[in-house]
Amino acid sequence: MSRSTQQLGKRGEQQALAYLRQRGYEIVTTNWRCPTGEIDIVARQGTTVIFVEVRSRRAATTEAAFGSIDGHKRSRLAQAAQQYLSQHGLDQADWRIDVIALAVSPGRTPLIEHVEDALDW
């Protein structure tokens, strides 16, 4: 992964954090890692634990960002979420996986789209 791609991803995660905070989500942790992979953001909304995958692309629309999450990635996200819940004694908790996609193009405010419960799309 190139340095500029990493920087785009980091900026996207920061914008996603601000977006979630503005909407009343409590941020629990970021960049949580386990053998299955990484969860970009773990948040809470009331009693629900929310695992957020952030995807940023240099584009005018969020289509490519959402399109980058294939069946394999969805499976790994679900496995990582299960590991998080198990490690934190939250096996009975309500939870979901959301995706926040950002489209970044020069001279424009980034376009942010949030899909809740994205595994069911």
N, C-alpha and C positions, 0 to 999 in steps of 0.2 A: 504494500500500500504506500503510495507516494505521500510525502510530507504535506502537500497541499490537500490531498484527500483526507488525511488525518485531521488537519486543521478545519476543514469543512465539517467533518463529523463532530469535532469538539464544539464548534460554534453552534451546530445544529442542536446538540444536546443541551447547551446553555440556553438556547432559545426555547427549547421544549420545556426545560425546568421553569423558566419564567412564565411560559404559557400555562402550565399546570398550576403553579402557585397563584396566578391571577384568577384561576377558576376554583380556588379553595381546596386543592389537593394538598395533603401533607406529604412532603418528600421524606421517605424513610432512609433510602440510601441510593447511591449511584454506582454504576459499573461493578455490580456484584458478580463475582466469578465463581464457577464451579467446574467440575470435569466436563460437563456437557456444553458449557459455553459461558456467555455473559449476558446479564440482563442490564440494559442501559439505565433504567430508572425503576425503583420500587417505590410506590406511593400508596397512600391510603385515602379513601374517600368514605367517611363514616367508618363502618366496620369492614368494608371491602378492601382487600389487598389488590393493588393494580400493578401489573408488570408491564412496563412500557418499552417497546422497541422503537428507536428513533432512526429514521432513514432520511438522509440529506442527499440531494442531487443538484448539480448545476443544470437547471432547466427552467422553463417557463411554467410548467405544470408539475403536479406531484405524481403523475402517472408512472414515471420510471421508478420513483422511490417506492411506491406501493408495489409495483411489479417486481421489485427485487426480492420480495419475500415469497419464496416458493414453498412447496410442501415440506421439503427437508428442513428449511428454516423454521417453519411453523412447529414441526415436531420437536426440534431442538429447544425452541422457546418453551413449549409445554413441559418438556422434561426438566429444564432448568427451573421453571416455576415450581414444579413438584418438589424438586430438591430444596429450594429455598423454604417452602412451606414446611417440609419435614424437618429441616435443620433448625427452624425457629419455632417449632412446636405449634404450628398453625394448620395442622392437618384438617381441622374442621372449619377453617375460615372460608368465607365467601371470597372468591377471587376471579380475576379476568385478565386477559392480555389485550392491551391496546397498542395501536401503532400510531405514531405521529410522523407524518411525512412533511419534509420541507423542500420547497423548490427555490433555489437561489439563482438569481440572474443579475448581472451587473446593473447597478444604478436603480434597482428596484427593491422594495421591502420584501423580505422573504415571505413566500406563501406557505402557510401552515395549515395542514388538514389533520384532524384527529378522528380515528375510527375506534370506537369502543368495542370490546369483545370481538376483536379482529379475527380470532381463529375460526369463527363461524362464517366468515365471508366466503 
